[in-house]
Amino acid sequence: MGAAVRYNGRSPNRKTTLQHVRHEIVSDASEQLILVDSNDNQVGVMDKQSCHNGEGVLHRAFSLFVFNPAGELLLQQRAAGKRLWPKFWSNSCCSHPRQGEQMPIAVERRCREELGFTLVPRFVYKFEYHASYLQAGSEHELCSVFSGHFDGQPHINSSEIQAWRWCPVDELNGLLESRAENFTPWFKLEWQRLSTEFAHVLPTK
């Protein structure tokens, strides 16, 4: 879903006006990630750059799905400067907890850093996945999936996000069928389970 893709005749980021954009560096390649085993026991730490080299090293992560009162999901397009899956569309927010940081606190922090608002995250489930992006590196994460609700417009951080939009669930399902290649692999895996096995957490209009 690159720059040429349009929704209802409008650019995906048409709502993103100057007052809704800021630029703030909130992470870098030297950031220390928490290495874990498949049971989520910490086994060490490693810088983000090294964690994503080659086939990747299993580390702790999270994904957040933010819904508005209309039942729409907040999608983000990853910034062009991202090492892995730049300009791909994905769920509302995803990142990694820091050493000693409880997961819900990490989710709240990153939501504020990327999207400019806070919410109360609700844990849904946890899963392990592996995906490689061309020759640039790989994600190998034990990822905790959270949902949350927000009634407003994000104040996006352009160092992390290129564009955003609220997307109705029915439209999202159609896009994932017709343009699956434009979405990040973790988002597709997570949404498949959220919309079936955990559909009870999804809001209704």
N, C-alpha and C positions, 0 to 999 in steps of 0.2 A: 504494500500500500504506500508506494513512494509518492513523490511530489506530484506526479501526473494524475494520481487517483483523486476523484472528487466525490462528495456525497451530496445528493440532492442538488447538484449544480453549484455546490459551495466547497471551497477548500476545507480540509479537516480542521485547520486552525483558524478559520475565519473569526471565531469568537475571541481569539487571543489578541487583545489589543495591548498597546504599550504599557498601560497601567497593570496589566496582568502578567508581565514578564520581568524577570530579574536575572542576573548572572552572578552565580556564587559557586566557587569551587568547594565541594563538600567531600570529595574523596580523590585518591590518586593511586598510582600503581604500587606505592610502598605501604599502603594500608594493610594491617595485619588481619588475616582471616583465620577463623577457628577451624582447624582440621578435626574431623570426626570419623568414627567408624559407622557402619550401617545401622547401629543401634543408637546413634547420636551421642556416643561417649567421646569427649574431647581427647584427642591423641597428640595435639600439638598446635602450633601456629605457623603461618607462612604468609609472605607478602602476596598481595593480590596478583601481581604480575606473574609470579611463579606458579600460583594456584591454577592459572588459566593457560599455562604453556602446554604444548603437546596435547596429550589426552586428558589433562587436568587432574587435580588432586581433590578428593572428596572433602567438601567444607560445608559449614552451616550457613543457611540462607533463608530468606523469606520472600513471599509474594503477597501483595495486598490487592484486593478487589473492592473498589469503592463504588457504591450505588447511590443514586439520588432518589428523591421521593417519587419520581415517575418510574422507577425501576430500571433506569438506564445505567449502563456500566461506563465508568470513566476509563477511556483508553488513552494511552500515550504513545507517541512515536519517538523512539529513541534518538538521541542526538547524533548528528553525523560524525562526531569525533569519537564515538564509542568504538572500542577495539572489537567487540563481538556484537554481531547483528546491528550495525549502525543503520538508522533510518527504518528499522522494522517496527511494526506496531505491536504493542504488548499490553499487559494488564496495567492497572493504575500505577503501581509502584513495586519495585523489588530491589533488594540489596542484602546486606550481611550485618549481623550483630557484631558488636565489638566485645573485646575481652571483658568479662564481668558484667555485661549488659543483659538484662532479662529481655527475652524476645519481644513481648508486647511493647516495652519501652523503645526497643530498636525500631519497631514498626512505626510507632508514633513519631520518633525522631526523623526517620527517613521520609515519612509522609510530609512532615513540615519542611524538610530540606528541599524536596523535589517539587511538591505541590503547593506549599505555602499555607496549609491548614492542618488542624489537628482533629483527631477523631478517636473513638474507643474501638480498637481492633478486636475482632472475635476470631479465635482460633477455630479452624475447620478440620484440617487434616495435615498430615506430613507424608512426604514421599521422596524417593531418591531417583534422580534421572541423570543421564549423560547425553551431551550433544556437542558436536564439533561444528565450527564455522570456518569453512574454506581451510586455508593454511594458517589462519590467525590465532587459533587456539580453541579451547573447549571449556564448556561448563560441566562440572561434575559436582552436583549439589544434593545435600539432604535439606529439602526445602519445606518450611512450614507455611501453609497457606492460610491467610486471614481474610475476613470480609469486614466491611465497615460502611458507614453511611455518612453522607455529607450533602447539605442543602446550600449550594452556592456555586461560585466559579473558582477554579484554582488560580493561584498566583505562581506560575511555573518558573522553574529554574532552568534557563536555557543551556546551562552547561551539561544538563542531564536529559532534557526533553526538547525535541524539535517542534512538536505539535501535539494537540490533544483534542478530544471530543467526547461528548456523552453519546453513547450508542445504545439504541433499543436492543433488547435481547434477541428478538426475532431477526433483526437486521444483522446482528453480529453472527448468528448461526448461519445465515446465508453467505456472509462474507468469508467465514471460515470454510465453507464448502467451495466457493467459487474462486477465492483468492488466498488460499491457505499459505502460499509461499511468501506472503507479505507479513506474516505474523511470526513471532519468536516461538521456538519449539516448546519452551516451558509453558508459555501461555496456552498453547493448543492442548497440551497434556492436562493442565490444570482445569481449563474450562470444560473439557470433556467429562471430567469427574464431578466438577461443581454442578454442572447442568443435568446430571443424571443421578449419581450416587448421593450427592449432597444438595439436591435441588431444594430441599426444605429451608436452606439458609438464604436462598435467593428471594429478593423482595417481590411483592406483587403490586400491581398498579393500584 
